[in-house]
């Protein structure tokens, strides 16, 4: 019993940390990186030009 308590605390702590990383941190970082990518794309896009096909197609 003296070995089971520290092991249980470690296992439960690891499960909690991995759940928080998977459900909260990773999606948050992905969203931030996507926003940064969108801002960078808008910053480097030439003014007066739009994305997509031309109207003369």
C-alpha positions, 0 to 999 in steps of 0.5 A: 500500500505504501507504493501504490499511493505515490504511483496512483498520484503520478498516474492520475496527475499524468492523465490530468495533464495529458487531458488538459494538453489535448483538450485545451492547450493544443487547440488554443495554440493551433487557433493562435497560429492560424490567426497569425498566419491569416494576419501575415497573409493579409500583411503581405498581400498586395493592395488592390488585388483580390484572391480568386479568379479574374472577372474576365474568365 
